[in-house]
Amino acid sequence: MSTGGIARLICGRWSKWIVLALWIVVVAFAGPLAGKLSGVEKNDNSAWLPSGAEATQVADLQKQFSPDDIVPAIIVYERTAGITAADQAKAAADAAAFAKVPGISGQITGPIPAEDKAALSTIVPVRIGADGWDKITTVVDGLKGITGPGDGGLAIHLTGPAGNAADSAGAFEGIDGTLLYTTLIVVAIILLITYRSPVLWLFPILTAGVALVGAQAAIYLLAEHAGLVVNAQSAGILTVLVFGAGTDYALLLVARYREELRKHDDRHEAMALALHRAGPAIIASAATVAVGMSILTLADLNSTKGLGPVAALGIVVGLAAMVTLLPAVLVICGRWLFWPAKPKFGTEEPTATGFWARLGGRIAKRPRMVWIGTAVALGVMALGLFQLRADGLSTADSFITKQPSVVGEEALARHFPAGGGQPVTVIADAGQADQVRQALAGVEGISSVADPVAKNGLVQLDGTLTDAPDSTAAQATVDRVRDAVHAVPGAEAKVGGATAMVVDINTANRHDNRLIIPLVLLVVLIILALLLRAIVAPLILMLTVVLSFAAALGVSALVFRHVFGWGGEDTSFPLFVFVFLVALGIDYNIFLMTRVREETQTHGTRRGALIGLGATGGVITSAGIVLAGTFAALGSLPLVAFAEIGFAVAFGVLLDTLIVRSVLVTALNLDIGRHMWWPSKLRHVPDEPQPEKAPLSPAEPELTH
């Protein structure tokens, strides 16, 4: 069946009701499953790492020494004037009470006095077991209930891995609801402004909501039965992606539908033609995003690998809803949805003389000067890349506001070795225990080594770091430890622990950046070449995409450092921003260039470029603002990594929409002309000469020479 036949089937006089009924059935089945998605999320470091990572192997081997998954909570008692006998008695009583808290497993160590006699520390082993990291908040709350907040000059802090995990869980708590409601509000406001209708804006949002439920249900089934790794990050990005990209597709379809309603009295005919003409561009855009996201499955890092199918599924389900459910509902409701600006049959298309048509006329006067000047300006923005420090975020830098566990870490570092409670763990062959211990103790950055523990032919050695476990200095120490213990003959030593996990996560991220970024560029280039049936145009478009990405990243780095005062960027930041900007930004290339190609067949490239800009400039701008708004919603979360991605993508999308697509690409089209379509037959289509007095068609802005 042709695309026109499929379009007529979706919005036919009777078949539209079948489409609506099918989606109601989908929601009925998917709703309960979608609600279970948060229950299968995995948010601990070991779940993010690839199974072959050294820290992951150590975490698996540690289970032989400790059957349960144990993480330490560190309670710090601090009195600047010096610890009193009453303070020591309280700390001792608290330690005895900690053992009765459900979830505490193993020997409680302490209270340990600091050398400066101004602090005490107690190390409490917390079992997370099958309940996972999400339940650790309950245990931490139980410990805090025993210690109290401290009084009379005694400050009490709870830190360590358990404290950090509880703060992270608190930051992620309600993340899905916060992000969903923020995104809904942002999209609703933008659509209200765009459509100027009190009703029409509801339908893209409701359709995107249906798509989100369907996508969440499918992802839950894959996570539960096929081993897909889903975490709070990918689940949050799914919400943004479905609403952002889905609403973009809705805007393009509704704009074309409104255009056809002015040409056709029958709304069924108008929607069929709108679907037939806009559908290929929408499908190509969604396919590009889905394929681009699917490349993430080649990543080493499990969190990045899992984001690939999560995002791709969200895009595919969003596409399905926007090209089936939305057209059916719009046709069922009729023209009144556009009130008070209902498109009447036979009226003139306003894009012919609108802002974008006038802008195109101005660009056409000196296109070469315009594109050179725009490219130079973007290049200057990209200089901010020298401020980019995507080498990971410390615990203190990971939150927008300072968390209690971070305050506790600072107190611990003031009085005890900074790495206390989060050691570097080495597991090796028990026969080489002495040599491995000597090698570990001799590494710069290791202050002490605990007594070895042997079991099942293996030995576990814990080394205390002199630097904070989440610092770059501690990560460098882990590298030195690995060099030292790996060199012990026959030891088969492996190095793990919290700091080693961060090292391996950063290493995997750097590998993924080098692998995935070129692959995404190649795949998008191939898709553009097949869609536009040319080579020159896709190559030029990809260059504009890369320049836009570099400019967005450069400006973002400057803003992060000098406006928000953030300490750096996560190692995954460049990859995520690149994938989102390239995969989603290419949508606007496709929306614009498919229309330019369509008009070029009749009017030539230069006139076609202006017609394409006039016809799509408004919808591309609206789509970009919606997508930027949805990603900006990530800034409502208290996590720096989310806020950074949200800002960079939002700024990049606006830059791409308002400057790159509308000005730079249009100027290049006008300057290069028909050679853009080499080697296709379109390169032979001459530019239509400018008529001196003949009136323009409703869709043709004037070309100024």
N, C-alpha and C positions, 0 to 999 in steps of 0.2 A: 504494500500500500504506500502511496506517495505521502510526502509530508503534509501536503494539502488535505489528503484524505484523512490522515490521522488528526489533523487540526479540526476538521469538521466533525469528526467522531467525538472528540473531547467536549465540544461545545454545541452539539446538535440539540434539536428541540426536545428530544426525549433522552438521548444518551447523557446529557449533562446531569440528569437526576441519578443515573447509574454511577457516574463518577463520584458524585457527592455521597451516595450510599456506601460505596466501597471505602471511601476515606473514613466514614463514620465507623465502619467495622474495624478498620485498622486502628483507630484511636481506642476503641473499646478493648481490643486485645493488647495494645501496646502500653496503655496507661499504667496498669499495675506493674508491668515489667520495668518501665522507665523509672518508677519510684524506688526500685531496688539498686539502681546504678551506684549510688554512693556506698552501698554496703560491700561492693567488690573492689573499691579503690585500694591501691597499695601506695603508701606515701613514705615508707622508710627508705633510707639510702641504698640498702642492699637490694631492694626490689628494683631500683633504677639501674643498677650496674649490670653489665653483661655477665653471664655465668662464668666466662673465662677470666674475668678480672681477678687479680691476685687477692685483693681485699675480699672479694666474694668467696674465693676458695678458703681463705682463713676463717671467714664467718661460718662456713659449713663445717670446717674441721673443729672449730671451737665447741660445737655441739657435743663432741666426745668428752670434753672436759666439764661442760656445764649443760645438762640435758635441756634446760629451758633457755629461752632467749632472754638474757639478762642485760640490763643497762643500769648504770649507776646513777643515783640521785645524790647530789652533794649538798649537805646543809652546812652553811657557814654562819657561825656566831661571831659577831664583830663588835668590839668596844674599843674606841680609840684611846681611852684612858687606861686600857689594860683589862684583861679578863679577870673577874672576881671569883671567889670561891662559890658564890651563889650562881654565877654563870656556869661554872663547871658542873655544879649539881644539877642545874636545869638541863644542860646538854646531855648528861649521863642519864637522867630520867627520861628525856625524850628518846634517846637511843634504845632504852628498854621498851618504851611504848611503840616504837616503830615496828618492832618485830611482830606486833599483833595486827598490823594493817594488812588486809587482804591484798595479795599481789607482791608481798615482800618475800624473797626467797634467797637463802644463803646467809652468810655471816655478815653482821653489821660491824663496820670498822670505825673505831673512834669512841668518843671525841678525841681528836688529835690536836695537841696544842701547836700553835705557830711559834717559830723561833723568836719573833718579836713580842710574844706573849699578849698580843692584841686580838687574837682570833682563835677559834676552835673550828675544826671541820669533822663531819661525820659522813661516811660513805655508806649509802644504803642500796643494796642490790634489788632492783625492781624487775619482776618477771613480766614480760609482755606476752609471751607464749602465743597461744592460738587466738587470743583476743585482739592482737595487733596493737599498733602504735596509737590508734584512735582511742583506746580505752585507758591509756596511760594517765590521762588527765584525772581520772577518778582516784588513782593511787596517789598522785602528787597532791591532790586536794586533801586526801587523808593525812598525808605527812604534814601539810601546812596547818591542818586543824589541830595537830598535836603541838607544833612549835609555837603557833600564834605569830603575830606580827613583830613581837619584841617590844620592850618598853624600858623605861629608866635608863636610856642610853645604850641599851643592847640592841643591835640590829641583827635580824635573822633573815638569811637569804636561802632560797632553794635553787640550785643550778645543776650543772652537769648535763649529760645527754638526756636524762629523764626530764629535767626542767626545760631544756630546749625543746624537747618533743611536745611537752604539754603546752608551751607557748605557741608552737607551730600549729598544734591541733586547735588551739583557741582562735588563731588567725584564720584557719581554714573552716572553722565552724560556721555554718550558715552561708558558706561561700557561694553555693549554687543559688540559693534564694536571693542573696544580695546582688549577685551579678545579673540574675534573671530580671529582677525588678528594676535595677538601674538601667539595664539595656532596654527594657520595655518602655520606660519613661523617656529615654533619649530618642528611641526610634519613633515613638508616638508624637513627640514634639516636632521632630524634623518632618515627619509625614504630614502633620497638620499644616505646617508652613508651606510644604511643597504642594500639596493638593488643594489647600484652602477649602477643604470640605469637612464638615463635622462628622461624616460617616465613612467616606472612602478609606481613610487611613486605617480603620479597624481591620479591613480584610487582608492586607498583606501581613499584619501582625498576627492575626488569628491563624493564617496559613503557615507562617513561620513557626508558631507555637505547635501546631499539629506536626510539622516536620521535625521539630526538636523532640517531641514525645516519641515519634517513630524511630528516630536515630538513636535516642537513649535506650530504647527497648532492644534494638538490634545490637548495640554495643554491650549492653548488659549480658545478652545471651552469649556473645563471643568471649567476654571476660569470664563468665561462669563456666562455659563448656569448651572453649577453644584456647584458653591460656592467654588471651589478650591482656596486656598490662595497661591498666587505666589508673591514673592518679588524679588528684584534685586539679592539677595544672591542665591536663588534657580535657577533663570534664568541663572546666571553666571556659577554656578556649572553644570547646564545642558549642556552648551556648552563644558566644559572641559570633562565631563563624556562621552558624545557621541563621541567626537573625540578620547579621550584616550582609552576607552574600545572598541569602534568600530574598531579603528586601531589595537588594540591587536588581535581581532578576525580575522581581515584581514591578519595580519602577520602569524598567525597560519595556516590559510587556504592556503595562497600563498606558505608557506614553504612546506606544504604537497603536494600541486599541483606541485611544482617544483620537489619534490621527485618522484611523479608519472610520470611526463613527461620524466624522465630518464628511466622509465620502460615500458612506453606505447607510441607508435608512434602516436596514435589518441588522440588529445588534449581533445576531448569530453569524451572519456573513462577515461583519466587521471583525469579530473576534477570531473567526477562522483565518481571515487574511492576516490579522495581527500575529497570530501564532505561527502561521506559515512563513511570514517574513522576518519576524524577530526571533522565532524559535531556534533556527540554526545558530545565530550569534549567542543566544543564551546557553544552548547545549554545548557549543564549542568552549564558551567561557567556563562553564561548570566542569567540563571534561578536563580542561587545562589545569584548573585548580585541583581537581581530584587526583589527576595523574601526578601533579607536582607534590601534593601531600603524600601520595603513596610511595614516593621515592624515599620518604623518611623511614620506611620499613628497612632500608639498607643500613640504618644507623647502628652503631655499636651500643649506644646507651639505650637501655630498655624504655625509659620514659619517652625519649625521642622516637624510638621505633614504634611504641604504642600509639603515639600521637598521629602517626601516618594513617592507619586505618580508621581511627576515631574521626579525624578531620575529613577524610575522603568519604566515609559513610555519611557524615553530616551534610556534606555538599551534595551527594547523590540523592539523598532523601529530600533535601531542600529543593533541589531541581525538580524532582518528581512532583512535589506538592505545588510548586509555582507554575508548572506548565500543564497541570491537570486540574487540581482542586481549585486554584485561584480563577482560571478562566471559566470553569463551570459555575462557580458562585457569582462571579461578576455578570455573567450572561443571565443567570437566574434572576438577579436583582434588577437589572436594567439600567438605563441611563440616569435615573434619579440619584444614583450613588455619587455622581459628580456635582450635585447641587452645592452651591448656587451657580457654578460655572459649567453647566451641562453643555457638552459638545453637540451642537445642532447640525443636522444633516445639511450640507451645502454651504456651511460657513468657511471662511478662509483659515488656513493653517497659520497660527501666529508666529511659528519659528522662522517664517520667511523674512520677517523684518525685526526680529527680536535682538536682544543684546549680543548673542553669539554670532548672528549673521553680520552685525555691524563690526564686531571685533575681527571677524574674518576679513572683512573689507579693508580694515586698517593694516592687518598683518600682510595682506596681499600687496601693499604699496612697496614694502621693502622686506621681503621674506628672509633674504640672506642675512641682513643685519639683525633681524629679530632672532633667528635661530642661533647665530653666533653669540649674540649678547646674552641670550637665555642660557646657553651652554656654559659660558664663562661664569655667570652668576651661580649656577649650580656647582661648578667646579670650586668656586670660592667657599661655598657652604661645606663642601666635602673636606676642606682643610681641617675642619673640626675633628676628623678621624684621628688626628695626632693626640687628642685628649681621651680617646677611647681606651679603657683599661678592662677589657673583658677577660680577666684572669680569675674570676670567681668572687663571691661575696662572703665575707666573714659572717658569723652569727650576728654580731652587733650591727652589721651593715644590711642584714637581710630584711629588717622590719622598718616600716616608716617611722614608728615611735619606739622608744627604748623599752624592751620587755624585761620583766622581773628576773628571768634567768640571765640576761645580759648584765644587769646590775650585780647579780650574784657572782658572775664570772669576774667582773672587775674587782669585787671584794676579795675573791679567792686569790687573784693574781697579786693583790697588794700584800698578802701575808704568807702564801704558800707557793711552791713551784707551779708555774702557769699550767703545766700539763697534768697536774694531779687529777686523778679520777678518770682521765681519758688517755690511757697509755697507748704506746705503739706495741702491738702484739705480734710476736714472732712464734711461729710453729714450725718445728723442724724434727729431724730424726733424733730420737732420744740418745742414740750412741754418740752424737756430736754435740751434746748439750753444753759441755764446758767451752768448746771452741766457739759455739754460736753466742754464748753469754759474753765471752771475752770480746768478740767482734761487736756485739751490740753495745756493751759498756764503753767501748773505745770510740764510739761515734760522737762527733761534736753535736751538741744539741740534746743529748740524753744525759739527764742528771743522775739517774740511779736505775738499777735493774732489780726487780723483785726475784725472790727465790723461784727456781724453775718448778713446774708441775708436770710430772710424767704420767702418761697413760696410753695404753695400746701401742707402745713403741714410738710414741711421739712425745715431744716436750713443748710446753708453752712457756714463753718468757715475756714479761711485760716490762717495757722501758718507759720511764717517766720523762716527758718532754720538758725542756727548760722554757720553751715558748708556748704561748697560747695555742691550743690544739687546732684552731681554725685559722691560724695566721699563715702567711706565705713562708715565714721562717720555719714553722713546724713542718710544712709540706716539703721544704728543702731538706729537712732532717730525715723525713721518711725516705726520700730518694737516696740519701747517704746510707741509711740503715739497710736499704735493699742492696745497694752495691756491696756493703760490708758482709752481710750474712749470706748473700748469694755466692760469694767467693769462698765460703767454707766448703771444702771438698766433702761430698757424700752427705751433706746435711739436708739437701732438698728444702732449704728454708724458704718460708713464705711470710710476707709482712702484711699485717692488716691493722684493724682498729679504725676509729672514727676519722682520723686525719688521713689515713691511707685510702679510705673510701672517697674522700674529697679529691685526693690526688688522682685516683683512677677515674672518677667522674669527669674531672677536667681533661684528663688525657683522652677519654672517649669523646668528649665534646669537640676537642681540637681535631681529632680524626674525622668526626662526622662533618665538621665545617669544610675540611679539605675535600671530602668525597662528595657530599650532597650538593653543595653550591654549584660546582661545575655541571653536575648531572641535571639539576633543575634547569639551568640555563640551556643546556643542550636539548632537553625534552621540550621545553617551551618554544625554542627556536624551530624545532621540527614541526610542532603543532601549528605554529603561525605560518610556516612555509606551506604546509598542506592546506590550511584554511584559505590563505590569500593567493595560493598558487604562484608564488614568487619567491625570490631569494633576497633581492636587495631590500625590499620593504621589511621583512622579518629581521634582517641583520641590523638595519637602522633602528627599528623599534627596540630590539634587545639592547643596543647601545644606550638608548634613552632610558630604559629601565634600570640599567646598571648605574648610570649617572644619577638618576633620581634616588636610587637606594643609597649610594655613597653620600649624597647631599643630606638625605634624611638622617643617616647615621651620624654624620658630622655635626649637624645642628643638635641632635639629641644628646650626643656626648658633651657638648658645651653646656647645654641646659642642665643635664644631670649634675655636672661638676660645679657650675657657677651659680645656678639658680636654686636647685633643690638641695645641693650639698651632699649628694649621695657618694658613697665611697668607691664605687666601681660598678662593673656589670658582670652578670653571670656569664660563664663561658659559653652557654647555649644562646645567649642574647643575639649575636650576629646572625646565627643560622635561622632562628625563629623569625626575626625581623625580615631577613632576606626572603625566606619562603613565603611569608604572608604578603610582603610587598610585591614580589615578582609574580606569584601565583594569582593573587587577587588584583594587583595593578594591571596585569595583562588583560583582565576583563575589559578595562576601559579602552585599551588598544583594539580589542576585538570589536567592541560596540562601535567605536569610531571607524575603524578601517573597513569593516564589512559594509558599512553604509557608504563610505567613500568608494569602495570597489563597485558597489551596486550602481552608484551614480556615474562613476567613471565610464562604464560601458556606453552611456548615452552622451555624456557631456565632456568627457576627457578628465584627466587627473586634476588639473588646477580648479576647474569649475566644480568637479566632484568633491574636492577637498572642502570647499566653502559650503556646498550644500550639506555635506556630511557633518561639518561642524555646526551649522545652523540647526540641523535636525536633531543632533544628539547632544549638543553642548549642555542644554538644560538638564536632560535626564542623567548625563554622566556626572554633572556637578551634584545633583541631588543624590545620586547613588554614592558618590564619594563622601559626601557629608554624612550620610547614614552610616556607611562603613566606618568612617573615622569616629563618629559618635559611639558606635558599639564597641570599638576597641578602646576608646577613651574610658569606657565604663570600667575597664580593668583597673583604672586608677582609684576606684572606690575601695579596693582591697588593701589591707594593711601590709602587703608584701612588696618589697622594692622590685623584685624580679618581674612581677606582674605589672606594676606601674610603669616600669621601663619599657616593656614590650608594648603596653597600651599606648604610651606617649609616642614612641618611635613609629609605630604602625599608623596611628592616627595622623601624625604630622606628615608622614611619608605619603599616605593616601591623599591628603589634601594637596600636597605639593604635586603629586602625580596628576590629580584631577584638574586643578586650577591652572597649573603652569605647564607641565610636561605634555599632557595630552592635548590641551586646548591651544597652547601657544607654540611649544617647540615642535611637536609632531605636525601640526598644521603648517607651520612655516617651512619645515622640511618637505612636506608634500608639495607646497607651492613652488619651492625653489628647484627641487629635483624633477618634478613633473612626472611625465609618463615613464621615465627610467626607473621609477620606484617599483614597477611591476615586472622588471626583467626576471626571468626569461619568458614570462607568459605573453599571450597574444595582446593583452591590454596595453603593452608598451607601444603598440602600433596605433592605438586609438588617439587621434589628434585632439588637442585641446579645442574646445568650442570657442569660436571667436566671440568677442563681446558685441552684442547687438547695440546699435547706437540709440534707437528709440523704442525698440520692441519691448513690450511689457514682460516682466519676469513671471515665471510660473510661481504658484504659492510656495513651493518648496525651494526656490532658487534665490539665494542672496546675490547681490550684484558683485561682480568681480572687477575690482579696480586695478588698472594696470599702473 
